[in-house]
Amino acid sequence: MTGSGATILALAAGLSFSLGLSGADAQDSIRTQDSIKIGVVGPNSGPYAVIGEEVRNGFDLYLSQIGGMAGNRKVEILYEDTQAKPDVGLTKVQKLVERDGVSFLGGVVSSSVAYAIRDYVVAKNVPLVVTVASADGLTQQQAAPNIFRTNSSGSQMSHPLGKWLHDSAGYKTLIMIAPNYAMGYEQTGGFARTFVEAGGKIVKTVYPPLGTPDFGPFLTSLDLGSADAIAAVFAGSDAIKFVKQYAEYGLKGQKPLVSTILLTDDLILQQQGDAALGTVVASHYSSALETPENKAFVEAYRKTYKRPPTLYSEASYVGARIICDAIVALKGDVSNIAAVTAAMRKADFAAPRGHFRIDAYNSPIHNVHVFKVEKEGGSLINKPIAEFKDVSQFWTYDPKEYMAKPTYSDLANGWVK
């Protein structure tokens, strides 16, 4: 036991003796004095810095709404900058666990960082709630009882989009372009699979490096005549740059742009301006959703941060709730990790996005919408135009059969036949 821990116990014992408190009362006193620490990691620099800020906002807003307390204990959040680099992310997670003594981990933006910290988190048995990184494997082939996700998995938003692009939009051929790492492969892989299964064809794949300074050379290499639409998945500052350059190079008027909402999320949409108009994207969340919970969430978020929330802040808000609901259910006692994760697994509530629940692999089941970027009242919004109910990370596939197949990272260079 540390010196500070011994001091707290001694003080509690003294109070119990002098005030006639029972042992249980003394323990309750300790719990109200000790804070429960949540270590949240995300980038504060680089192309995903804006997303890291959204993660912090989501956690902070939920904690502020519950008065910073759960289960009669103070909840404290410690933030660390991963720089979206796997080695840095692992180092920061190790610090939070071994030096800061966090009881929970949350956040994580980059899929590469998520995969890098996975084995350590499982070995240390610290509950982790991934609120942004879409890394499919974390809740599929590499699923673990202590790893949860509140954002969609990489292909979860993409699976219904691929079917919609073929069956509803009528596209028969696609060119795909996305960053050259797990997120890009998984996001595009989802709609490539369902698009091809519906009868469509992928005619070209392009994977620029993360943080590409100029997309011009990649845009000019696209054979536009071979495709009905361009499917592009980028996030953060890369998404702003890509959408603007897509219009600047004259492609916007030639071929429709489709994606997941990472390309036009609410945080960056206004910065993209009219270049984003008409883009079709898929997601479980947009600030334009008309649920009662979302209206209240958007109002609170706008009041606090002077801008609309995004899928990143909403997923972090939901992640904070899952953690705090478990703390409340266990009356502040988070010493038994099996009991903690069992309580977290019971998450089933009306979130801003709509009905939220957890599947057998600790990943969300929720509605996925198709949105179109339109202008209302002088502002750009992701307006819902179609909906798929209760979508899981496995779409319509049998989970065990799905996970036995090659991953979308393995298939990244094999879609063009």
C-alpha positions as semicolon CSV with decimal commas, in nm:
position;residue;x (nm);y (nm);z (nm)
1;M;0,000;0,000;0,000
2;T;0,128;0,348;-0,078
3;G;0,186;0,601;0,193
4;S;-0,106;0,815;0,077
5;G;-0,336;0,511;0,075
6;A;-0,227;0,418;0,427
7;T;-0,290;0,773;0,543
8;I;-0,644;0,771;0,405
9;L;-0,719;0,439;0,574
10;A;-0,577;0,565;0,901
11;L;-0,788;0,880;0,884
12;A;-1,097;0,678;0,804
13;A;-1,029;0,441;1,092
14;G;-0,981;0,735;1,327
15;L;-1,307;0,892;1,218
16;S;-1,484;0,560;1,259
17;F;-1,356;0,528;1,617
18;S;-1,417;0,886;1,725
19;L;-1,753;0,932;1,556
20;G;-1,884;0,580;1,609
21;L;-1,902;0,502;1,239
22;S;-1,951;0,143;1,132
23;G;-1,690;-0,026;0,910
24;A;-1,925;0,006;0,613
25;D;-1,969;0,377;0,682
26;A;-1,593;0,418;0,700
27;Q;-1,556;0,249;0,361
28;D;-1,824;0,478;0,217
29;S;-1,626;0,771;0,355
30;I;-1,314;0,645;0,178
31;R;-1,501;0,607;-0,148
32;T;-1,628;0,963;-0,140
33;Q;-1,273;1,090;-0,072
34;D;-1,098;0,879;-0,337
35;S;-1,151;0,980;-0,697
36;I;-1,195;0,728;-0,976
37;K;-0,961;0,817;-1,259
38;I;-1,039;0,779;-1,627
39;G;-0,742;0,808;-1,862
40;V;-0,846;0,949;-2,198
41;V;-0,602;0,942;-2,489
42;G;-0,621;1,119;-2,823
43;P;-0,419;1,348;-3,050
44;N;-0,366;1,712;-2,957
45;S;-0,151;1,770;-3,265
46;G;-0,137;1,657;-3,628
47;P;-0,423;1,601;-3,877
48;Y;-0,651;1,450;-3,611
49;A;-0,602;1,718;-3,345
50;V;-0,951;1,858;-3,406
51;I;-1,094;1,512;-3,339
52;G;-0,896;1,483;-3,016
53;E;-1,058;1,803;-2,898
54;E;-1,403;1,660;-2,970
55;V;-1,319;1,355;-2,758
56;R;-1,228;1,576;-2,463
57;N;-1,542;1,784;-2,509
58;G;-1,768;1,479;-2,505
59;F;-1,619;1,339;-2,185
60;D;-1,611;1,678;-2,014
61;L;-1,971;1,761;-2,101
62;Y;-2,108;1,436;-1,961
63;L;-1,904;1,467;-1,642
64;S;-2,023;1,825;-1,595
65;Q;-2,385;1,717;-1,632
66;I;-2,354;1,462;-1,351
67;G;-2,161;1,697;-1,126
68;G;-1,834;1,507;-1,163
69;M;-1,965;1,231;-0,934
70;A;-2,070;0,870;-0,986
71;G;-2,147;0,607;-0,724
72;N;-2,078;0,858;-0,447
73;R;-1,722;0,908;-0,574
74;K;-1,553;1,189;-0,759
75;V;-1,465;1,104;-1,120
76;E;-1,144;1,258;-1,252
77;I;-1,031;1,258;-1,616
78;L;-0,662;1,260;-1,711
79;Y;-0,582;1,346;-2,073
80;E;-0,276;1,241;-2,271
81;D;-0,166;1,331;-2,625
82;T;-0,098;1,030;-2,852
83;Q;-0,003;1,246;-3,153
84;A;-0,190;0,972;-3,348
85;K;0,132;0,767;-3,332
86;P;0,120;0,402;-3,219
87;D;0,443;0,410;-3,014
88;V;0,350;0,736;-2,844
89;G;-0,001;0,608;-2,775
90;L;0,130;0,295;-2,605
91;T;0,373;0,496;-2,393
92;K;0,097;0,732;-2,279
93;V;-0,139;0,445;-2,192
94;Q;0,136;0,276;-1,991
95;K;0,189;0,601;-1,798
96;L;-0,180;0,638;-1,722
97;V;-0,206;0,281;-1,594
98;E;0,124;0,237;-1,412
99;R;0,197;0,586;-1,281
100;D;-0,143;0,755;-1,261
101;G;-0,343;0,452;-1,151
102;V;-0,644;0,501;-1,375
103;S;-0,937;0,260;-1,335
104;F;-1,064;0,312;-1,690
105;L;-0,925;0,411;-2,029
106;G;-1,116;0,594;-2,299
107;G;-1,089;0,790;-2,620
108;V;-0,839;0,662;-2,880
109;V;-0,871;0,822;-3,224
110;S;-0,628;0,648;-3,456
111;S;-0,696;0,284;-3,545
112;S;-0,321;0,222;-3,557
113;V;-0,292;0,346;-3,199
114;A;-0,588;0,130;-3,100
115;Y;-0,420;-0,183;-3,233
116;A;-0,088;-0,083;-3,072
117;I;-0,233;-0,056;-2,720
118;R;-0,467;-0,356;-2,743
119;D;-0,239;-0,629;-2,604
120;Y;-0,116;-0,412;-2,317
121;V;-0,469;-0,313;-2,216
122;V;-0,581;-0,676;-2,221
123;A;-0,277;-0,789;-2,019
124;K;-0,342;-0,522;-1,756
125;N;-0,718;-0,591;-1,762
126;V;-0,810;-0,222;-1,757
127;P;-1,155;-0,147;-1,903
128;L;-1,113;0,049;-2,226
129;V;-1,389;0,237;-2,406
130;V;-1,281;0,323;-2,761
131;T;-1,488;0,624;-2,863
132;V;-1,344;0,708;-3,205
133;A;-1,097;0,457;-3,352
134;S;-1,290;0,237;-3,591
135;A;-1,044;-0,054;-3,590
136;D;-1,263;-0,352;-3,680
137;G;-1,046;-0,614;-3,511
138;L;-1,076;-0,466;-3,163
139;T;-1,429;-0,598;-3,131
140;Q;-1,400;-0,885;-3,376
141;Q;-1,099;-1,118;-3,411
142;Q;-0,916;-0,940;-3,125
143;A;-1,220;-0,882;-2,903
144;A;-1,164;-0,896;-2,527
145;P;-1,400;-0,873;-2,227
146;N;-1,248;-0,541;-2,116
147;I;-1,251;-0,361;-2,455
148;F;-1,564;-0,170;-2,557
149;R;-1,655;0,056;-2,845
150;T;-1,912;0,337;-2,870
151;N;-1,832;0,457;-3,221
152;S;-1,914;0,243;-3,523
153;S;-1,652;-0,010;-3,625
154;G;-1,466;0,072;-3,944
155;S;-1,700;-0,110;-4,177
156;Q;-2,022;-0,077;-3,975
157;M;-2,130;0,248;-4,141
158;S;-1,994;0,135;-4,477
159;H;-2,180;-0,194;-4,516
160;P;-2,527;-0,038;-4,554
161;L;-2,383;0,244;-4,766
162;G;-2,243;0,003;-5,025
163;K;-2,581;-0,162;-5,069
164;W;-2,756;0,177;-5,085
165;L;-2,512;0,310;-5,347
166;H;-2,591;0,020;-5,578
167;D;-2,958;-0,044;-5,509
168;S;-3,088;0,309;-5,442
169;A;-2,838;0,548;-5,604
170;G;-2,800;0,318;-5,903
171;Y;-2,419;0,326;-5,922
172;K;-2,249;0,032;-6,092
173;T;-1,881;0,129;-6,065
174;L;-1,673;0,302;-5,797
175;I;-1,322;0,440;-5,750
176;M;-1,207;0,426;-5,386
177;I;-0,950;0,657;-5,225
178;A;-0,858;0,653;-4,855
179;P;-0,553;0,686;-4,625
180;N;-0,296;0,410;-4,638
181;Y;-0,362;0,247;-4,301
182;A;-0,623;0,037;-4,116
183;M;-0,899;0,299;-4,101
184;G;-0,888;0,362;-4,474
185;Y;-0,885;-0,007;-4,562
186;E;-1,171;-0,095;-4,326
187;Q;-1,398;0,197;-4,407
188;T;-1,369;0,147;-4,782
189;G;-1,367;-0,231;-4,747
190;G;-1,714;-0,226;-4,591
191;F;-1,888;-0,058;-4,879
192;A;-1,668;-0,235;-5,137
193;R;-1,790;-0,573;-5,013
194;T;-2,162;-0,495;-5,009
195;F;-2,139;-0,294;-5,331
196;V;-1,972;-0,584;-5,513
197;E;-2,211;-0,838;-5,361
198;A;-2,501;-0,628;-5,493
199;G;-2,354;-0,647;-5,843
200;G;-2,126;-0,342;-5,852
201;K;-1,759;-0,321;-5,945
202;I;-1,457;-0,145;-5,791
203;V;-1,245;-0,017;-6,079
204;K;-0,958;0,153;-5,892
205;T;-0,820;0,189;-5,537
206;V;-0,584;0,465;-5,424
207;Y;-0,429;0,490;-5,076
208;P;-0,238;0,816;-5,007
209;P;-0,035;0,847;-4,685
210;L;-0,199;0,994;-4,375
211;G;-0,137;1,369;-4,364
212;T;-0,078;1,400;-4,741
213;P;0,007;1,769;-4,798
214;D;-0,143;1,784;-5,148
215;F;-0,400;1,548;-5,298
216;G;-0,353;1,698;-5,644
217;P;-0,131;1,420;-5,785
218;F;-0,376;1,156;-5,662
219;L;-0,682;1,337;-5,796
220;T;-0,531;1,382;-6,141
221;S;-0,447;1,011;-6,154
222;L;-0,813;0,906;-6,126
223;D;-0,972;0,769;-6,442
224;L;-1,308;0,941;-6,400
225;G;-1,459;0,790;-6,711
226;S;-1,439;0,443;-6,560
227;A;-1,656;0,513;-6,252
228;D;-2,005;0,634;-6,163
229;A;-1,886;0,789;-5,834
230;I;-1,578;0,847;-5,619
231;A;-1,581;0,688;-5,273
232;A;-1,336;0,879;-5,052
233;V;-1,277;0,835;-4,679
234;F;-1,065;1,093;-4,495
235;A;-1,098;1,258;-4,156
236;G;-0,995;1,576;-3,974
237;S;-0,781;1,826;-4,161
238;D;-0,719;1,570;-4,437
239;A;-1,094;1,565;-4,506
240;I;-1,111;1,945;-4,529
241;K;-0,822;1,949;-4,772
242;F;-0,954;1,663;-4,987
243;V;-1,307;1,801;-5,028
244;K;-1,178;2,145;-5,119
245;Q;-0,926;2,011;-5,367
246;Y;-1,184;1,778;-5,519
247;A;-1,384;2,088;-5,610
248;E;-1,079;2,296;-5,707
249;Y;-0,964;2,033;-5,957
250;G;-1,308;2,030;-6,119
251;L;-1,405;1,679;-6,013
252;K;-1,709;1,791;-5,812
253;G;-1,907;1,870;-6,124
254;Q;-1,804;1,549;-6,296
255;K;-1,852;1,267;-6,044
256;P;-2,055;1,240;-5,719
257;L;-1,854;1,213;-5,398
258;V;-1,961;0,948;-5,146
259;S;-1,814;0,848;-4,811
260;T;-1,875;0,783;-4,444
261;I;-1,942;1,089;-4,233
262;L;-1,576;1,121;-4,144
263;L;-1,544;1,317;-4,467
264;T;-1,807;1,579;-4,378
265;D;-1,857;1,558;-4,002
266;D;-2,020;1,853;-3,828
267;L;-1,689;1,987;-3,696
268;I;-1,531;2,042;-4,037
269;L;-1,835;2,082;-4,263
270;Q;-1,859;2,462;-4,244
271;Q;-1,487;2,491;-4,320
272;Q;-1,535;2,287;-4,636
273;G;-1,800;2,528;-4,756
274;D;-1,999;2,475;-5,073
275;A;-1,735;2,231;-5,196
276;A;-1,908;1,972;-4,974
277;L;-2,261;2,031;-5,108
278;G;-2,423;1,718;-5,245
279;T;-2,177;1,476;-5,083
280;V;-2,351;1,158;-4,965
281;V;-2,223;0,996;-4,647
282;A;-2,325;0,727;-4,398
283;S;-2,315;0,737;-4,019
284;H;-2,493;0,650;-3,698
285;Y;-2,486;1,017;-3,597
286;S;-2,527;1,374;-3,716
287;S;-2,627;1,680;-3,516
288;A;-2,928;1,705;-3,752
289;L;-3,093;1,389;-3,612
290;E;-3,434;1,462;-3,462
291;T;-3,433;1,249;-3,146
292;P;-3,535;1,421;-2,817
293;E;-3,203;1,318;-2,664
294;N;-3,010;1,467;-2,954
295;K;-3,194;1,796;-2,936
296;A;-3,099;1,826;-2,569
297;F;-2,742;1,716;-2,642
298;V;-2,697;1,961;-2,928
299;E;-2,836;2,246;-2,717
300;A;-2,602;2,168;-2,428
301;Y;-2,302;2,121;-2,655
302;R;-2,365;2,444;-2,845
303;K;-2,408;2,634;-2,521
304;T;-2,078;2,503;-2,385
305;Y;-1,857;2,491;-2,694
306;K;-2,029;2,737;-2,934
307;R;-2,053;2,483;-3,215
308;P;-2,253;2,169;-3,301
309;P;-2,140;1,828;-3,174
310;T;-1,996;1,558;-3,398
311;L;-2,003;1,180;-3,402
312;Y;-1,673;1,195;-3,212
313;S;-1,804;1,405;-2,925
314;E;-2,133;1,212;-2,916
315;A;-1,950;0,878;-2,897
316;S;-1,726;1,015;-2,621
317;Y;-2,029;1,147;-2,434
318;V;-2,187;0,800;-2,462
319;G;-1,857;0,639;-2,357
320;A;-1,844;0,853;-2,044
321;R;-2,200;0,749;-1,963
322;I;-2,122;0,378;-1,999
323;I;-1,834;0,412;-1,754
324;C;-2,024;0,625;-1,505
325;D;-2,339;0,412;-1,523
326;A;-2,126;0,110;-1,431
327;I;-1,971;0,298;-1,139
328;V;-2,319;0,391;-1,015
329;A;-2,447;0,034;-1,055
330;L;-2,157;-0,093;-0,845
331;K;-2,200;0,182;-0,584
332;G;-1,853;0,315;-0,646
333;D;-1,668;-0,014;-0,597
334;V;-1,465;-0,073;-0,914
335;S;-1,219;-0,319;-0,761
336;N;-1,371;-0,627;-0,930
337;I;-1,299;-0,587;-1,302
338;A;-1,528;-0,873;-1,402
339;A;-1,815;-0,701;-1,223
340;V;-1,721;-0,368;-1,383
341;T;-1,718;-0,503;-1,739
342;A;-2,040;-0,698;-1,674
343;A;-2,206;-0,374;-1,567
344;M;-2,071;-0,191;-1,872
345;R;-2,202;-0,466;-2,098
346;K;-2,556;-0,395;-1,979
347;A;-2,556;-0,055;-2,152
348;D;-2,892;-0,014;-2,322
349;F;-3,038;0,335;-2,341
350;A;-3,162;0,621;-2,558
351;A;-2,847;0,806;-2,665
352;P;-2,841;1,123;-2,877
353;R;-2,801;0,898;-3,185
354;G;-3,106;0,691;-3,083
355;H;-3,128;0,346;-2,927
356;F;-2,784;0,224;-2,816
357;R;-2,697;-0,124;-2,697
358;I;-2,393;-0,352;-2,687
359;D;-2,349;-0,673;-2,886
360;A;-2,180;-0,994;-2,766
361;Y;-1,842;-0,852;-2,870
362;N;-1,878;-0,517;-2,685
363;S;-1,953;-0,313;-2,997
364;P;-2,265;-0,101;-3,050
365;I;-2,584;-0,190;-3,229
366;H;-2,758;0,122;-3,357
367;N;-2,929;0,276;-3,657
368;V;-2,716;0,385;-3,952
369;H;-2,834;0,674;-4,170
370;V;-2,747;0,791;-4,517
371;F;-2,701;1,169;-4,519
372;K;-2,667;1,427;-4,794
373;V;-2,487;1,758;-4,741
374;E;-2,738;2,037;-4,793
375;K;-2,769;2,401;-4,693
376;E;-3,040;2,511;-4,451
377;G;-3,065;2,858;-4,304
378;G;-2,731;2,953;-4,451
379;S;-2,548;2,661;-4,285
380;L;-2,439;2,326;-4,420
381;I;-2,587;2,017;-4,257
382;N;-2,569;1,640;-4,300
383;K;-2,938;1,583;-4,371
384;P;-3,072;1,228;-4,326
385;I;-3,224;1,079;-4,642
386;A;-3,233;0,705;-4,562
387;E;-3,209;0,479;-4,256
388;F;-3,103;0,124;-4,175
389;K;-3,232;-0,007;-3,840
390;D;-3,031;-0,188;-3,572
391;V;-2,707;-0,229;-3,765
392;S;-2,435;-0,434;-3,600
393;Q;-2,068;-0,450;-3,691
394;F;-2,140;-0,776;-3,875
395;W;-2,415;-0,631;-4,097
396;T;-2,627;-0,929;-4,212
397;Y;-2,344;-1,182;-4,189
398;D;-2,298;-1,461;-3,936
399;P;-2,036;-1,328;-3,690
400;K;-1,821;-1,642;-3,679
401;E;-1,824;-1,687;-4,056
402;Y;-1,752;-1,316;-4,103
403;M;-1,451;-1,322;-3,869
404;A;-1,312;-1,634;-4,037
405;K;-1,275;-1,446;-4,367
406;P;-0,975;-1,224;-4,458
407;T;-0,988;-0,878;-4,297
408;Y;-1,051;-0,565;-4,500
409;S;-0,689;-0,466;-4,443
410;D;-0,589;-0,796;-4,607
411;L;-0,828;-0,728;-4,897
412;A;-0,730;-0,363;-4,950
413;N;-0,544;-0,423;-5,275
414;G;-0,768;-0,700;-5,400
415;W;-1,097;-0,522;-5,480
416;V;-1,007;-0,442;-5,840
417;K;-1,064;-0,750;-6,053
